[in-house]
C-alpha cells in the first residue's frame, strides 16, 4: 500500500495559497511519499490548476485530482486541460473525476443531476477516444455529439480513476478505468462492498487489478487525545457526510462519521489503523493531516509530528 498526501483543501490566506500547496507537495516528494492528491472543493482553488503547478515544481511524485466534477466541464475542455497537465507532469498525472453530488451540481451550480452513472459512461467515451492517440475525437452517444481534433500530448496514457461509491459506478470504474478514489469509506465498506465489486469488474473486462485509494484523516497524538482529534475531524471535515451518496456508503461499514475513519493516536495506533486499510484491499491512502491544538503554534507542531510519522510509515508500507 502506498501513502500519499492530500494537498490544498486547508482554508487560509489566499495570498500564500500557491506557496503553501507547492511547499506541501515538495515536502511529500522529498520525504518519500508516493502521491499527492488534490481535492476539488466547491469554493476552493481549482484542482486542475493546482495539479499543473505541482507538476511543474516536482520531478518524481505522482499527482492526482480527487476529484474533478464532470458535469461542470465539457469533456473536450477537460481533455485539453488534463492532457496538458500530463505533459507538464511528464507522465505523472492521474485524472480523478466523478459525477459529484446533487447538492453541488444542482443546488450550487444549477445543472441537472440526472443519470450520473450513464453520464459518466458517456464522458469516458470521450476520454477514451482522446487518449487513443493524436487525431479526431469522434463520439456520438446519448450525452455528446463530438467531432473535434486533439493533438495536445505525446506523453503516456494518463491513468483515469472514478469516485465510485455504488454498485453501478464500481462496475464502471473496474471495467473502464484504473480504479476508484474514496472518501468516508471504512475498512468494512471497502472489504465487503467496494473491493469485491471493482476487482470483479476489472477481471471480467480483462483489465489489471484496479487501484483503491482511500482518503484517511491522520493525527499523531497521545491516546488520551484521540477524542479531541475525532471531535475536530467531525467539526472540520463533516460537510460531505450530509450527502445521500456518502450516507449509503457509511451504511456499508461500521463508521458513522468521518471521525470513525480517522487514524488517530500514538505511532502504534496510527500504524495499526492504516494497516487495517491495507488488509481490506486498499492500494493507496490519501492522508489528510489533521492537527490538534489550542493555538497556531500548537497546530503547526501537531502537523509537523504527524507528517514525520507519515513519512516514516511511507517506507514501511511500500
FENBEL-V459042 format. One record per residue. N is the residue number from 1. PSI is psi in radians with two decimals (NA if undefined). OMEGA is omega in whole degrees, -180 to 180 (NA if undefined). NEAR is the number of other ideal C-beta (glycine too) atoms within 10 Angstrom. Layout:
BEGIN
N&PSI&OMEGA&NEAR + N&PSI&OMEGA&NEAR
END
This chain:
BEGIN
1&2.32&-179&20 + 2&2.51&177&18 + 3&2.38&176&24 + 4&2.97&-177&24 + 5&2.31&172&28 + 6&2.20&-173&24 + 7&2.31&166&28 + 8&-0.33&-173&26 + 9&-0.14&-174&18 + 10&2.29&177&16 + 11&2.32&178&10 + 12&-3.02&-180&8 + 13&2.27&-179&7 + 14&-0.29&177&9 + 15&-0.43&-179&7 + 16&0.18&-174&10 + 17&-0.91&-177&16 + 18&-0.77&180&16 + 19&-0.75&-179&9 + 20&-0.71&179&14 + 21&-0.77&-180&22 + 22&-0.67&178&17 + 23&-0.73&179&13 + 24&-0.74&-180&19 + 25&-0.73&178&25 + 26&-0.67&177&16 + 27&-0.79&-180&15 + 28&-0.75&180&29 + 29&-0.79&-177&21 + 30&-0.40&-176&12 + 31&0.32&168&15 + 32&0.13&176&16 + 33&2.72&-174&25 + 34&-0.54&-171&19 + 35&2.76&161&24 + 36&2.38&-179&29 + 37&2.24&-175&29 + 38&1.93&180&30 + 39&2.71&173&23 + 40&1.65&178&23 + 41&2.42&-172&16 + 42&-0.62&-176&15 + 43&0.44&-173&6 + 44&-3.04&-178&16 + 45&2.50&-179&17 + 46&2.17&-174&15 + 47&-0.65&-179&24 + 48&-0.68&175&19 + 49&-0.76&179&13 + 50&-0.72&-180&25 + 51&-0.72&179&32 + 52&-0.72&178&21 + 53&-0.80&180&20 + 54&-0.72&-180&28 + 55&-0.69&-177&24 + 56&-0.46&-175&12 + 57&0.04&179&14 + 58&2.98&-177&20 + 59&-0.34&-174&11 + 60&-0.72&-165&11 + 61&2.54&174&21 + 62&2.50&-178&21 + 63&2.18&-179&27 + 64&2.63&172&25 + 65&2.53&-174&24 + 66&1.30&1&28 + 67&2.86&178&25 + 68&2.17&175&23 + 69&2.29&-173&20 + 70&-0.44&-175&24 + 71&-0.52&-174&20 + 72&-0.05&-178&16 + 73&2.20&174&17 + 74&2.44&-176&15 + 75&-0.56&178&24 + 76&-0.70&177&17 + 77&-0.73&179&10 + 78&-0.66&177&20 + 79&-0.83&179&23 + 80&-0.81&-177&17 + 81&-0.75&-177&19 + 82&-0.70&177&28 + 83&-0.60&176&23 + 84&-0.72&178&17 + 85&-0.69&176&28 + 86&-0.65&178&27 + 87&-0.78&178&17 + 88&-0.67&-178&18 + 89&-0.06&-179&22 + 90&0.77&175&12 + 91&0.15&-176&14 + 92&0.12&-174&24 + 93&2.41&174&26 + 94&2.18&179&26 + 95&1.93&172&26 + 96&2.17&-180&27 + 97&2.95&-180&27 + 98&3.00&-177&26 + 99&0.04&175&24 + 100&-2.56&-174&25 + 101&2.71&-176&21 + 102&-0.58&-177&16 + 103&-0.29&173&16 + 104&-0.89&-173&20 + 105&-0.82&-179&21 + 106&-0.95&-170&15 + 107&-0.63&-179&12 + 108&-0.80&-173&15 + 109&-0.27&-180&14 + 110&0.46&180&7 + 111&2.72&-180&14 + 112&2.49&175&12 + 113&1.19&-176&17 + 114&2.39&177&11 + 115&1.01&-175&13 + 116&-0.64&180&21 + 117&-0.73&179&17 + 118&-0.70&177&15 + 119&-0.70&178&19 + 120&-0.76&178&24 + 121&-0.76&179&19 + 122&-0.66&178&17 + 123&-0.73&180&24 + 124&-0.52&175&21 + 125&-0.73&-179&19 + 126&-0.76&179&24 + 127&-0.76&180&23 + 128&-0.76&-180&15 + 129&-0.68&-178&19 + 130&-0.55&-178&26 + 131&0.02&178&19 + 132&-0.28&180&11 + 133&2.87&-180&10 + 134&2.42&179&11 + 135&-2.93&-177&11 + 136&2.45&172&13 + 137&1.78&-177&21 + 138&1.89&-178&12 + 139&2.28&177&21 + 140&1.72&178&9 + 141&-2.91&-174&15 + 142&-0.44&-175&11 + 143&-0.48&-172&16 + 144&2.48&174&16 + 145&1.66&-167&9 + 146&2.36&169&19 + 147&1.58&-170&9 + 148&2.25&178&16 + 149&2.68&180&11 + 150&2.00&-179&19 + 151&0.77&-172&10 + 152&-0.88&-165&16 + 153&2.53&170&22 + 154&0.32&176&10 + 155&2.87&177&17 + 156&2.72&179&11 + 157&2.20&179&14 + 158&2.63&174&21 + 159&2.53&176&18 + 160&2.30&-180&19 + 161&2.62&-177&25 + 162&2.54&164&29 + 163&1.80&-173&24 + 164&2.05&-177&29 + 165&-0.68&-178&24 + 166&2.99&-176&17 + 167&-0.72&-177&14 + 168&-0.76&179&15 + 169&-0.62&177&22 + 170&-0.67&175&24 + 171&-0.76&-180&20 + 172&-0.77&-180&21 + 173&-0.75&-178&30 + 174&-0.66&-174&27 + 175&-0.34&-172&19 + 176&-0.15&-178&19 + 177&-3.05&-176&26 + 178&0.00&177&21 + 179&-2.87&-177&25 + 180&2.63&177&30 + 181&2.18&-169&27 + 182&2.67&169&24 + 183&2.49&-179&24 + 184&0.63&175&24 + 185&2.09&177&29 + 186&-3.12&-174&23 + 187&-0.70&-179&20 + 188&-0.76&179&14 + 189&-0.67&-180&24 + 190&-0.82&-174&25 + 191&-0.65&-174&19 + 192&-0.43&-173&14 + 193&-0.88&-171&20 + 194&-0.98&-174&28 + 195&-0.81&-179&21 + 196&-0.71&-177&13 + 197&-0.82&-176&20 + 198&-0.63&179&29 + 199&-0.71&178&16 + 200&-0.73&179&14 + 201&-0.73&179&21 + 202&-0.77&-180&21 + 203&-0.75&180&14 + 204&-0.52&180&11 + 205&0.00&-179&12 + 206&0.42&-180&7 + 207&2.78&177&15 + 208&2.87&-178&9 + 209&2.29&-176&15 + 210&2.74&173&25 + 211&2.51&174&20 + 212&1.88&-176&26 + 213&2.09&-179&28 + 214&2.24&173&28 + 215&2.15&-175&22 + 216&2.08&171&25 + 217&2.48&-178&22 + 218&2.37&176&27 + 219&2.05&173&26 + 220&2.09&-177&25 + 221&3.03&175&22 + 222&2.64&179&10 + 223&-0.57&180&11 + 224&-0.03&177&8 + 225&0.03&-176&17 + 226&-0.73&-180&18 + 227&-0.60&176&12 + 228&-0.77&179&15 + 229&-0.73&180&25 + 230&-0.69&178&21 + 231&-0.69&178&12 + 232&-0.67&177&20 + 233&-0.79&179&23 + 234&-0.54&180&16 + 235&-0.69&-173&10 + 236&-0.56&-169&15 + 237&0.25&-170&21 + 238&-0.07&-174&13 + 239&-0.80&-174&11 + 240&-0.33&-175&16 + 241&-0.23&178&18 + 242&-0.21&-179&10 + 243&2.33&175&18 + 244&-0.59&178&10 + 245&-0.79&180&20 + 246&-0.58&177&17 + 247&-0.71&178&11 + 248&-0.61&178&13 + 249&-0.75&177&23 + 250&-0.61&179&20 + 251&-0.36&179&11 + 252&-0.25&-178&18 + 253&-2.78&-179&21 + 254&-0.28&-176&11 + 255&2.50&174&20 + 256&-0.28&-177&13 + 257&3.05&180&15 + 258&-0.51&179&27 + 259&-0.56&-179&22 + 260&-0.22&178&15 + 261&-0.23&-174&28 + 262&2.47&170&24 + 263&1.81&-174&27 + 264&2.62&179&25 + 265&-2.81&179&21 + 266&-3.11&-173&14 + 267&-0.77&-178&12 + 268&-0.61&-180&9 + 269&-0.75&179&15 + 270&-0.77&180&23 + 271&-0.80&-178&17 + 272&-0.69&-179&11 + 273&-0.75&178&17 + 274&-0.66&178&23 + 275&-0.57&179&15 + 276&-0.52&174&16 + 277&-0.70&177&24 + 278&-0.75&-180&16 + 279&-0.47&180&12 + 280&-0.20&179&20 + 281&0.09&180&19 + 282&2.34&178&24 + 283&-0.42&-178&17 + 284&2.48&171&26 + 285&2.27&171&29 + 286&1.83&-174&25 + 287&2.15&172&27 + 288&1.73&180&25 + 289&2.18&-179&21 + 290&1.67&-178&25 + 291&2.82&174&20 + 292&2.75&180&21 + 293&2.78&-177&16 + 294&-0.22&180&7 + 295&3.10&-175&8 + 296&-0.76&-179&8 + 297&-0.70&180&9 + 298&-0.68&178&12 + 299&-0.75&179&15 + 300&-0.72&179&12 + 301&-0.71&177&13 + 302&-0.74&178&20 + 303&-0.75&-180&18 + 304&-0.81&-179&13 + 305&-0.74&-179&16 + 306&-0.72&179&24 + 307&-0.72&178&21 + 308&-0.70&178&12 + 309&-0.77&179&20 + 310&-0.71&179&24 + 311&-0.69&179&17 + 312&-0.71&-178&13 + 313&-0.47&-179&23 + 314&-0.73&180&21 + 315&-0.59&-178&11 + 316&-0.65&-174&11 + 317&-0.37&-177&16 + 318&NA&NA&11
END
